[in-house]
């Protein structure tokens, strides 16, 4: 059975993408917000994000920027529909 994690925060989603966690889809929510749906164990995602927000995690800057740009593009595609 595949585990799913839902993330509302844009930068948290970017962090998870830096760890090659796959996004299955982006869902529109109310007020033009987007929810990122990851095919990943929620406990793993929680650990990664906890380390990130506690400043215990290092991410290669170029990779982070590339994921920011990728997710911005995907958000605009979803919101156009």
C-alpha positions as CSV (number, residue, x, y, z in Angstrom):
1,X,0.0,0.0,0.0
2,X,1.3,3.4,-1.0
3,X,1.6,6.1,1.7
4,X,0.6,9.6,1.0
5,X,1.6,12.9,2.5
6,X,-0.3,16.2,2.0
7,X,1.7,19.5,2.2
8,X,0.2,23.0,2.1
9,X,3.4,25.0,2.6
10,X,5.3,25.8,-0.6
11,X,8.8,25.8,0.9
12,X,8.2,22.6,2.8
13,X,7.2,21.0,-0.5
14,X,10.4,22.3,-2.1
15,X,12.4,20.7,0.7
16,X,10.8,17.3,0.2
17,X,11.4,17.5,-3.5
18,X,15.1,18.1,-2.7
19,X,15.1,14.5,-1.3
20,X,13.6,13.1,-4.5
21,X,10.2,12.4,-2.9
22,X,7.7,12.1,-5.8
23,X,4.7,14.4,-6.1
24,X,1.7,12.4,-7.4
25,X,-0.4,15.5,-8.0
26,X,-1.2,19.1,-7.0
27,X,-4.7,19.8,-5.8
28,X,-6.5,23.1,-5.9
29,X,-7.8,24.1,-2.5
30,X,-9.9,27.1,-1.5
31,X,-8.7,30.7,-2.3
32,X,-6.3,29.6,-5.1
33,X,-4.1,27.7,-2.8
34,X,-2.5,24.4,-3.8
35,X,-1.9,21.2,-1.8
36,X,1.1,19.1,-2.8
37,X,0.4,15.4,-2.7
38,X,3.5,13.3,-2.2
39,X,3.9,9.5,-2.6
40,X,5.9,9.2,0.6
41,X,5.6,8.0,4.2
42,X,4.3,10.8,6.4
43,X,6.7,9.9,9.2
44,X,9.7,10.3,6.8
45,X,8.3,13.7,5.5
46,X,7.7,14.9,9.1
47,X,11.3,14.0,10.1
48,X,12.8,15.8,7.1
49,X,10.7,18.9,7.6
50,X,11.3,18.9,11.4
51,X,15.1,18.8,10.7
52,X,14.7,21.5,8.1
53,X,12.8,23.9,10.4
54,X,15.1,23.1,13.3
55,X,18.1,24.1,11.1
56,X,19.6,20.6,11.3
57,X,19.4,19.9,7.6
58,X,21.6,21.0,4.8
59,X,20.3,21.3,1.3
60,X,22.4,22.1,-1.8
61,X,21.3,25.7,-2.7
62,X,21.1,25.1,-6.5
63,X,18.9,22.1,-6.0
64,X,16.6,24.0,-3.7
65,X,16.3,26.8,-6.2
66,X,15.6,24.4,-9.1
67,X,12.8,22.8,-7.0
68,X,11.3,26.2,-6.2
69,X,11.2,27.0,-10.0
70,X,9.8,23.6,-10.8
71,X,7.0,23.9,-8.2
72,X,6.1,27.4,-9.2
73,X,5.7,26.3,-12.8
74,X,3.5,23.4,-11.7
75,X,1.4,25.7,-9.5
76,X,0.7,28.0,-12.4
77,X,-0.3,25.1,-14.6
78,X,-2.8,23.9,-12.0
79,X,-4.3,27.3,-11.3
80,X,-4.8,28.0,-15.0
81,X,-7.4,25.1,-15.2
